[in-house]
Amino acid sequence: MPDTSELTNFRRSVRDFVLTQLPDDIRDSIRRGQQLSRERTIAWHEILAANAYLVPHWPREWGGQGWSVSQQLAFDEEMCVHDAPELNSVTFDMIGPVLVRYGSDAQRTRFLPAIASGRQWWCQGYSEPNAGSDLASLATRAERRGDHYVVSGSKIWTSYAQYADWMFCLVRTDAQTKPQEGISFLLVDMKSPGITVRPIVGIHGWVVFNEVFLDSVEVPVANLVGEENRGWGIAKSLLEFERLKLARVGENKRRRARARAVALERVLGGRRIADEPWFRTRFAELDMRLAALEANAGRFIARAQAGETIGAEVSMLKLRGSQLIQLWEELIVDALGEDALPLDPVVLDGGCTAQGLDAITGTASSRRFLSRGYTIAGGSSEIQHNILAKQVLGL
Ligand SMILES: Cc1cc2nc3c(=O)[nH]c(=O)nc-3n(C[C@H](O)[C@H](O)[C@H](O)COP(=O)(O)OP(=O)(O)OC[C@H]3O[C@@H](n4cnc5c(N)ncnc54)[C@H](O)[C@@H]3O)c2cc1C
């Protein structure tokens, strides 16, 4: 969907904002592929909140701006292309809107202002060691005792649980019925006795993931969202809009720009990589895929904007967008050649002076290349293929 002049102006104002307000040290860290601390991330949240840019997609009543779907996606794209940190979608896109829609008045009043201030951090406790793609088989139990649930079990791959103040969690409250019908949606204070967070260091060196163990954790019944045993419907309602965002057009554009910059800068055997036929062919192919992704995303955005349901076809955006990111990163790594190798903490900490920007780009690219998370998180590529085959093609 091409930008209207109104949307073009909107984009320009977002671009001006990110170019002038994003602190240089945070921008540099993102370019270098460094992990931001909780404190620096919250500092950025506060800048966004002060400019009404943190939860603009929420209803006005709760601090939002009532932005359209096109505005939200244009905003995300400009932020991404200009190296702003990716916002914690679990906090701002998932639990906030869930509480707006399904939360009790008391839950909304308690949590939404804290989230909108940028200072409260949430994590998502869905996956378990034996329940990932097959989420409905989750086994963490919650037994009701008076005005509390007692929760025991374990979650895994819980992104940024080490920073989180709260976790929204799927738990089994009835083991006698069909798997989807015995699940409830609970809000768990991460400071509760009985919670242990064990970080998992990824192949890229970052600590994103955690295991979260719950050992007889007491959770007030007041922290149940919606009705008991009706949590699956809430969990699923998060997914459609999520897949629209998971086209990740902005992230793809950021990587395209990086591939172009590396190829223009690198010279091998007296020739710029950008002039090499192999590079040009692959770049052109990926560029066409990106144009197709953006055009398709535009179709879905127009439908969402018109209030139509998006449907299972949206899985194609998640599938293509996540695969394309990895193909761009592969091209960058190939263009960098041996300079893509270092995964050296000294380089990461800015201690490397050799080749300046190249070393930084190389390090950042190796890390991104090694991480295959985009094609797994939010439903793996195989699961997207299944959805498209069964629900769209009727196979
Ligand atoms: C970057 C990242 C962040 C994440 N953050 C969170 C988080 O914050 N909170 C959270 O709860 N979870 C999180 N996850 C976990 C994520 O939801 C799961 O990894 C995902 O659902 C897959 O589950 P699994 O890892 O158990 O793999 P499995 O489901 O065991 O799958 C293993 C392999 O089998 C394939 N497979 C499985 N079932 C089928 C099938 N029916 N047909 C064909 N192939 C199949 C899969 O595609 C995969 O290749 C995150 C994951 C990643 C990568």
The ligand as an SDF file (V2000), in Angstrom:
LIG
                    3D

 53 58  0  0  0  0  0  0  0  0999 V2000
   14.0680  -15.4880   19.6890 C   0  0  0  0  0  0  0  0  0  0  0  0
   13.0540  -16.2920   20.4680 C   0  0  0  0  0  0  0  0  0  0  0  0
   12.3630  -15.7130   21.4980 C   0  0  0  0  0  0  0  0  0  0  0  0
   11.4060  -16.4580   22.2280 C   0  0  0  0  0  0  0  0  0  0  0  0
   10.7990  -15.8470   23.2880 N   0  0  0  0  0  0  0  0  0  0  0  0
    9.8700  -16.5600   23.9960 C   0  0  0  0  0  0  0  0  0  0  0  0
    9.2210  -15.9470   25.1260 C   0  0  0  0  0  0  0  0  0  0  0  0
    9.5090  -14.8070   25.5030 O   0  0  0  0  0  0  0  0  0  0  0  0
    8.2970  -16.6730   25.7920 N   0  0  0  0  0  0  0  0  0  0  0  0
    7.9460  -17.9410   25.4130 C   0  0  0  0  0  0  0  0  0  0  0  0
    7.0560  -18.5050   26.0370 O   0  0  0  0  0  0  0  0  0  0  0  0
    8.5820  -18.5550   24.3730 N   0  0  0  0  0  0  0  0  0  0  0  0
    9.5360  -17.8930   23.6640 C   0  0  0  0  0  0  0  0  0  0  0  0
   10.1930  -18.5020   22.6200 N   0  0  0  0  0  0  0  0  0  0  0  0
    9.9440  -19.9200   22.3540 C   0  0  0  0  0  0  0  0  0  0  0  0
    9.1970  -20.1890   21.0670 C   0  0  0  0  0  0  0  0  0  0  0  0
    7.8460  -19.8520   21.1850 O   0  0  0  0  0  0  0  0  0  0  0  0
    9.4130  -21.6640   20.7470 C   0  0  0  0  0  0  0  0  0  0  0  0
   10.7960  -21.8700   20.5230 O   0  0  0  0  0  0  0  0  0  0  0  0
    8.6360  -22.1000   19.5390 C   0  0  0  0  0  0  0  0  0  0  0  0
    7.2680  -22.0920   19.8040 O   0  0  0  0  0  0  0  0  0  0  0  0
    9.0680  -23.5230   19.0810 C   0  0  0  0  0  0  0  0  0  0  0  0
    8.9620  -24.4080   20.1430 O   0  0  0  0  0  0  0  0  0  0  0  0
   10.1960  -25.3540   20.5500 P   0  0  0  0  0  0  0  0  0  0  0  0
   11.4300  -24.5310   20.6760 O   0  0  0  0  0  0  0  0  0  0  0  0
    9.7480  -26.1430   21.7480 O   0  0  0  0  0  0  0  0  0  0  0  0
   10.4160  -26.3270   19.3270 O   0  0  0  0  0  0  0  0  0  0  0  0
    9.5200  -27.6130   18.9570 P   0  0  0  0  0  0  0  0  0  0  0  0
    8.0860  -27.2390   18.9990 O   0  0  0  0  0  0  0  0  0  0  0  0
    9.9730  -28.7470   19.7770 O   0  0  0  0  0  0  0  0  0  0  0  0
    9.9540  -27.8190   17.4700 O   0  0  0  0  0  0  0  0  0  0  0  0
   11.1990  -28.4420   17.1000 C   0  0  0  0  0  0  0  0  0  0  0  0
   11.2340  -28.5510   15.5760 C   0  0  0  0  0  0  0  0  0  0  0  0
   10.1490  -29.3730   15.1100 O   0  0  0  0  0  0  0  0  0  0  0  0
    9.3400  -28.6600   14.1900 C   0  0  0  0  0  0  0  0  0  0  0  0
    7.9230  -28.9990   14.4040 N   0  0  0  0  0  0  0  0  0  0  0  0
    7.2640  -28.9990   15.5830 C   0  0  0  0  0  0  0  0  0  0  0  0
    5.9760  -29.3490   15.4080 N   0  0  0  0  0  0  0  0  0  0  0  0
    5.8280  -29.5590   14.0830 C   0  0  0  0  0  0  0  0  0  0  0  0
    4.7180  -29.9360   13.2670 C   0  0  0  0  0  0  0  0  0  0  0  0
    3.5120  -30.1440   13.7950 N   0  0  0  0  0  0  0  0  0  0  0  0
    4.9200  -30.0430   11.9250 N   0  0  0  0  0  0  0  0  0  0  0  0
    6.1430  -29.8050   11.3760 C   0  0  0  0  0  0  0  0  0  0  0  0
    7.2360  -29.4620   12.1070 N   0  0  0  0  0  0  0  0  0  0  0  0
    7.0770  -29.3260   13.4270 C   0  0  0  0  0  0  0  0  0  0  0  0
    9.5900  -27.1780   14.4920 C   0  0  0  0  0  0  0  0  0  0  0  0
    9.3440  -26.3720   13.3660 O   0  0  0  0  0  0  0  0  0  0  0  0
   11.0610  -27.1870   14.8740 C   0  0  0  0  0  0  0  0  0  0  0  0
   11.8630  -27.1760   13.7260 O   0  0  0  0  0  0  0  0  0  0  0  0
   11.1550  -17.8070   21.9000 C   0  0  0  0  0  0  0  0  0  0  0  0
   11.8660  -18.3990   20.8460 C   0  0  0  0  0  0  0  0  0  0  0  0
   12.8170  -17.6650   20.1460 C   0  0  0  0  0  0  0  0  0  0  0  0
   13.5820  -18.3430   19.0430 C   0  0  0  0  0  0  0  0  0  0  0  0
  1  2  1  0
  2  3  1  0
  2 52  2  0
  3  4  2  0
  4  5  1  0
  4 50  1  0
  5  6  2  0
  6  7  1  0
  6 13  1  0
  7  8  2  0
  7  9  1  0
  9 10  1  0
 10 11  2  0
 10 12  1  0
 12 13  2  0
 13 14  1  0
 14 15  1  0
 14 50  1  0
 15 16  1  0
 16 17  1  0
 16 18  1  0
 18 19  1  0
 18 20  1  0
 20 21  1  0
 20 22  1  0
 22 23  1  0
 23 24  1  0
 24 25  2  0
 24 26  1  0
 24 27  1  0
 27 28  1  0
 28 29  2  0
 28 30  1  0
 28 31  1  0
 31 32  1  0
 32 33  1  0
 33 34  1  0
 33 48  1  0
 34 35  1  0
 35 36  1  0
 35 46  1  0
 36 37  1  0
 36 45  1  0
 37 38  2  0
 38 39  1  0
 39 40  1  0
 39 45  2  0
 40 41  1  0
 40 42  2  0
 42 43  1  0
 43 44  2  0
 44 45  1  0
 46 47  1  0
 46 48  1  0
 48 49  1  0
 50 51  2  0
 51 52  1  0
 52 53  1  0
M  END
$$$$
